[in-house]
Amino acid sequence: MNAGTGASTVFGGSGAQAKSAVFGGGGRLLFVGGSDASTVIGGSGGADIFTGNSSGTFYGGKAGGELLCAGTGAVTLVGGGSGDQLFSSDRGGNVLVAGTGNETLVGSASHAGDLVFTGAAGTRDSVWMGYGADTLCAGGGTAMISGGGGADVYLFAAGKAGGTDVFYDFKAGEDHIALQGYGSGAANAAIASAKVAGGSTTFALSDNTRVTLVMSGRYSAPSSCKPTGAGPSVFRHTGLQADGRQLVADTLGTRRARFGQEVTSAGLGR
C-alpha cells in the first residue's frame, strides 16, 4: 500500500499468512499493527508507528520527531529523521537502530535482551537499555547510554565506531566492553590510556573512539510511549572501582557465542 500526499492512518492485518507492506507518502502516516508480518517505510511526511502484535521491520520517515513503538511481536525499528524516539516493549528481544540526526532509543521496559545500534558520525543519541542482557553496537556519533539491569555487552568494531560514548550505570564485573577488529594489543592499549578525572574513567581506541564510564550520576528515561507496568524509569549508577585502569581491565570482554573475536580481561594487569 502506498500512502498519498495527505495524512493517512493504516491498520495492519491479521492471520498467520497475512503480510502488510506500507509505504509512506508526503503526509504524516499513522500505522497501527495487527498480528501479521509487516514492513512499513515512512515517507517524507514522517510516520508514527505502533507495531501491536505485528512482527517485521519498521522505518521512520524523513520528517523527524516520530514515535516508533514495539508491541508484542519481534520487530526491528529503524529511526528516520532527527528527534525520533524508538521504544522497545515488555517482551524485549527487539532491534533498535538509530537513523540520521539526534535520536532517543529506549529499551527500559524490556525483560529480554535488545540489540541496539547507535548513529553515525554527526549524530547525537540518547540510549536507555533494558532490564535484560542487551547488546549495543557503537557507531561514529556521540551517544549517552544508561545500561539498566542485566549483563550488557558494548561492542566497538574498528571501521564502524570512532565516536564519543558516555556510559552511565556501568556495572564492573557484569557489563563488558567488546573490541572487534582492533588487533591483539587493543585491550592493553585501552587499559594504558585510561584516565580518571571528576569521578569518571575515560579511555581511547586507535580509531579515535572515546569511551567514558561515569562513576556517579542519574539518567531518567523518557516516559512517552512507555508501556504500562514498565517499572522504574530512573537508572542509578551502582558504583565502580576508583582505579581506572583496573576498571577497564575488569570490563573488557564479550561472549564468544555472540562475536567471532573475543577480548577478555584474563591476564590483564593494572
N, C-alpha and C positions, 0 to 999 in steps of 0.2 A: 504494500500500500504506500502511495506517495501522498503526503500531506500537501495542501495547497499553500497559497500565499497568506491566508488568514490563520487565526488561531484555531487549533484542532485539538480534539480530545479523542483518544483511541483506547479501546478496551481490548485486552488480549483474549485469546480463545481458550478453549478447554478441550480435554481429551488427550489420551496418550499419544495419538498420532498427529495432533494439531500443531501447526507451526505458524508463527507470525513474523513477518518482515515489514518493518515500518521505516519509512524514510521521511525525515522532517523537511519542511519547506521554508518559506520566508517568514511564516508566522510562528508564534510560540506553540510548541507541541506539548500536550499533557498525555503521557502514556500510563495506563494502569494495567498491570499484568494480570493474566488469568492463571491457568495451570498448564499452559503449553510451553514449547521451546520457542523463544523469541529472539529476534535480532532487531534492535532499534538503533537508528543512526540519526542523531539530531541534525537539523539543518542550520541555516544562517540565522533563523529566528530564535534558536535555543530550544531546549527541551527539559521538562521536569518529568522524571521517570520514577515510578513506584512499581517495583517488579512483581509484587504479590507472590503468588505461588509459581510464577514462571521461572524457568532456568534460561540461560543464554548469555548473550553479550550485549551490552547497552552502552552507547556512546553519547556523551553530551554534545550539544551543538556549539556553534561559534560565538553565540551572543554572550556567554558567561553568566554568572550569577544563577546557576542552575542547581537543582536538587536531584541527586541520583540515590535512591534508597532501596537497599536489598530487602527482600521478604524471606519466604521460607525455602525458595529454590536456590540452587547453587548458581551463582552468577559472577560475571566479570563486569565491573563498572569502570568506564574509561572517561575521564574528565575531558571537557572541551575547552571552553574559554576561561579567562581569569575570574575568580570568585566562585567557582563551582564548589559544591560540597558533596562528598561521596560518603555514604553511610553503610556499614555492614549491618548485621542483624544478630538476634539471639542465636540463630542457627550457626553462624560463622562459616568458615571454610570457603570464603569468597575471595575474589581477586579485586584489588582496588588499584587503579593506575592513574596517576596524576597526568594531566594533559599540559597544555601550554598555559602560561600565566601563573597566578598565585592561587593555590587551591587548598582545600581542607579535606582530609581523609580521616574518617572516624570508624574504628572497629571496637569501641568501648563496650558495646553490648554483646560481643561475641564470646562464646564459651569454647568454641573450636578455633583452631588457628587460621588466620587470614594470611594471604600473600599480598604485600604492598610494594608498589613501585613509586618512588618519588620522581620529580620532574627533572628536565634537562637544564643546561646552563641558562641563566637568566630568569629562572622561576624561583618562587619562594613559597614553600608548602608548610602547612601545619598538620602534624600527624598524631593521632591518638590510637595506639594499638589496643587490642582487646585483652580479655582475661586468659585466652588460650596461649599456646606456643605458636607465636607468629613469626613470619619471616619478612624482613624489609630489605629490598634491594635499592641501594642508594644511587641516585642519579647525579648529574653535574650541577644541579642548582643548590639553593640554600634550603635547609629543612630543619624545623624544630619538632622533636619527636618525644612523645611520652610513651614508655613501654607498657604500662599497665601490669597485669599479672601474667603468670606463665613464663616458661623459659624461652625467651625470644632470641632469634638469630638475626644479626645485621650484616648483610653481605655487601662488600665493596669489591667490584670487579674492575680490573685495570682496563682502561679504554671506555668504560661506561660511567665511572664515578667522576671524581675531580671537583666535587662541590664542597660546601661547608655544612656540616651536620652537627646539631647540638642535641644530646640525649638527656632527657630527664627520666627519673625513676629507673635508672640502670642498676641492676642487682648483680654485684660481683659474685662469681661462682655459679650463677644461674643463667644469666644472659650471656651471649657470646658475640664476638665480632669475628666475621669470616673474611679472609683476604683471598681473592682468586685472581691468578694471572700476574701477580706482582713479583714472583720469584721466591726462591727458597730463603733469602735473607730478609724478606719484608717484615716478618714478625719481630725479629731482633732490632731492625732499624726503627720500627714504630716504638718499641719499648725505649730505645735510646733517645728518641726525640721527645718523649713525654715530659710535659711541664705542668706543675701545679701552681695555680695563681687564683686568688679570690675564691677559694673553695671549689675550683673546677680543675679537671685534668684534661689537657689538650695534647694530641699528637698528630703528626702529619704523615702522609704517604707519598710515594715517589711521583704520583701524578697530580700533586698539589691538593689532594683531598685533605681537609682539616676536620678532625673529629674532636668534639668536646663532650666530656662526661661531667655533668653538673653535680656537684656534691650535695646541694640542697636546693629546694625550690618547690613550687606548686604550680601546676598547669591544669586549667579547667577546660573540659571538653565542651563544644557547642551542644545545646540542648534541642535544637530544631531537628525534627525527623527522627528523634531518638525513640525507639520502641518502648512501650510501657513495661515497667519492671526490669529496666536495663541495669539497675544497680547504681552505685555511686559514680558521679561524673567527675570526681576530683581524684587525681592520682598523686600520691605523696612519695617523695624520694625516701628510700629506706636506709640510706647511709652507705658510704663506701670507705675503703681504707684511705688513709691520708697519703700513703706512699704511692705517688702517681705511676711510677714505673712498674711496681708490683701489681697495681690495679690493672694496667694494660696486659701484663703477662698473665694474670689470672683470668682475663676475659677474652683473650684471643683464642678463637677456636670455632668449630662448627660440627655438624653431624655428617658423618661420612655418607650416610644413606641419601642425603639431600644434594650434596655437591661432590663433584669428582675430585677436587683437590681439598685436602683437609689441612687446616693450620691449627695446631693445638698449643697449649701452654706447657706441654711436657718438656722438662729440661730447660725451661726459660728461667733465668735468674733475675735479680733486681738490676 
